[in-house]
């Protein structure tokens, strides 16, 4: 069974149509159809494809590990040999137009350099032989009443303390894996979508922030500058609200 067939079977077992599953995982129906046809060329690369597969597995109650293993075996560029990737990028192709420089050309260049050095040396010898008197002017430093650098001390400006403002400030970081997030501030959606591993988003509101995480164990939260402990385990769905003090 190919990866595309496995995705289609998981969707049908979950009783979902293409459009229904596309709305849940926030994907275009056309892209989901291509994936079920075992075509992952439009996913944007391995990282995005694996993130889509995790979301599909979560929505259909399938095994994300099985999806990822099939993807790595069938489609991942990591499984290709380094040489084949270099050939695709024309880095391993041997250019047949490179030619060695003729030994006659090398000799001609060397002679030209020797002649040029001789001309320069001759000109320098003539300049050194001329009896040109160059007066030597020694300027005595004038006394200065200005204070020395060591005596000048620039006062260090006092650090300005910005008064704390009321409200809620939250930073969400996908530190160890991808996660779908949904952030609502005072009843209004600020963001809803996939947060890829390594990405970070910040949200603020005067009153409250409510969040949904599909993979709480791989996400770090920083509330008002203080890092919080993980709200749940890997692939665990969590909903949490934060209120202004």
N, C-alpha and C positions, 0 to 999 in steps of 0.2 A: 504494500500500500504506500503510495507517495504521500508527501506532506499535504498537497492540495486535497487529496481524497480523504485524509484524516481530518482536515479542517471541515470539509463538507459533512462528513459523518457526525462530527461533534455538534455541528450546528443543527443538523436534522434531529439528532438524539435529544437536543435541548428544546426542540419544537419551535425554532426561530427561523424566520425568513431572512433572505440576504439583507433587505432594507432594515429589518428590526435589529439584526446583529450589528449592522453598520452604524445605526444610531447609538447603540449601547457603547461601542468601542470608539466612537467618534472617528469613523473612516468613511471614505466615499464608497458607495455601493460598487462602482466600477472596479476600484482597487481590490475589494473583497472578492469580487468575481474572478479577477485575474489570479489571486492567491489560491482560490479553490481550483483553478485550472493549472496550478503548480507553476505560475509565472510570478516571480518576485522582483522583476527588474525595475518596477516602478515604486518600490518601497523606499528608495533613497539610501540604500546601503545596509550592511549587516546589522548595525546598532538599531536602526529604525525597524527593520524587519523583525528582529527578536522582540523589540518592545510591542509591536503589533501582535505577535504570536502570544506573548504573555497575557495581553488584554483579552484576546479571543479565548484563550484557555480559561481565564477567570470568568468570562461571561457565560461560557458553555459548560463549566464544571469539568473541563478536560485537564489532562496533564500537560502543564507548560514544559516540563522536562522532556517529555516525549516529542513535543512540537520542536523544541530547540535542537534536540538530537537529530531529528530528521532534517531540519534546516541545515545544520552543520555538515551533514553527510551529503546532502543533495545540492546545496546552493551557496554555502559560505565560501567567500574568497580565501579564507584562511587555509582551506584544504588544498588549494592549488599550489603547485610547486613554485618556488621563487623564480626559477628560470622562465616558466611560462608567463608569469606576470611581467617579467622584464621584457620578454618578447612582445607582449601586448603593448607595452609602453615604448617600444622601439629602442629600449636601452641595451638589449643584448644583440641587436642586429649588427652585423659586421658591414661597415661601409667599404665598398670596393673602390671608392674614388681616391682614397688616401694614397699618396705616392711619396716615396722617399726623395729627399732633396739630393740633387746631383752633386758629386764630389767636386766637379768643376765650379759649381756655384759657390760651394763652401770655400774653396781656395780664393775665388774672386772677392768674396766678402772679407776674408781674413786680410788679403793684401790691401783692400781699401781702408780697413781699420788701422793697419800699420802706417800707411801713408798719412792718414789724418793725425795720428799721434805724433808723427815726425814734424808735421807743419805746426802743430800747437806748441811742441817743445821748442822749436826754432823761434817762434814769436815770443815765448816767455824768456828765452836767453837774451834776446835783443832788449827787452824791457829792463831786465836786471842789469845790463851793461851800461845803461845811460846814467850819467852823473846828475841826477836830479835831486836837489836839496829839498827835503821835505821838513819844514819847521815843526818842531815838537812843542806843542803848547800844553802846558800843565796848568790846569785851573785849580786854584786853592779853594777848598770849600768855604763858603761864607758861614759865619756863625749864625745860628738860628736860635731864636728864643721860643720856638714852638716846642711844646712838651713832647717827650719821646713816646713812641708807640706803646711801650710797656706801661707808661704812666696814664694812658687813656683807657678808661674802663667804661664800656657801654653798659648802661643799666639794663638788666634783663626785664622786659615787660612782664607784668603780672598776667598769669593765665586767666583768660576770661571764662567764667563759668556760665554756661547756657542753662537757664532754668528749665527744669523738666516740664514737658508738656503732657497734658492728659490724653488718654487714648490707648489704642492697642497697636503695637508694631510686631509683625510676624514675618520671619524669614524661613522659607521652606527650601531645603537642599536635598536633592536626590543623591545622597552620598554613596550608597552601595548598590543601587539598582534603580530601574525605572518605576514610576508610579503614576497612576491617573489621580488628579487632584481636582477638587471643586471648592472654591473659596467664595463665601458670601459675606458681604459687609452691610449690616443694617437692612437685610432683606434683598440686597442687590448683588447679583453675581459679578465678581471681579475677574475670575478666571475659571475656565473649565477645560481640561484637556490633559495631554500626556506630558509629564515632566521626566525627561531622559536623565540617565545617570550622569552626574557631573553638572547638571543645570541647577540654577538657583533663582527663586522668585521672591520678591518682597511685597508685603501688603500692609496697609495701615488704615485705621478707621477710628473715629472719635469715641464710638460707643462699643462695638463688638465685632468679632470675626468668627465665622463658623466655617469649619473645614471638613472635607471628606478625603480620605486617603485609601487607595486600593492596595497599597503595599507599605504598611506603616513601619515594618521592621527595617526597611532600606532607606528611610527618610529621616533627616535631622530637622528639628524645629528650634528656632531661636526666638523667644518671646521677650520683647522689650529689652534686647541685649543679653538675655540670659538663656544659655543653651539648655533645652529640656531633654529629659530621658526619652527614649523611643516609646511611643504610645502603644505599640503592639509588636507582633512578630512579623516575619517575612510573609508576604502575600495575605496579610490579615487586613480586612476592611475596618476602618476606624472613622467615626464621626466625633468631632470635638468642637466646643465653643469656648471662646475667650472673651472676657468682658473687661472694660476699662475700670480701673480702680478709682 
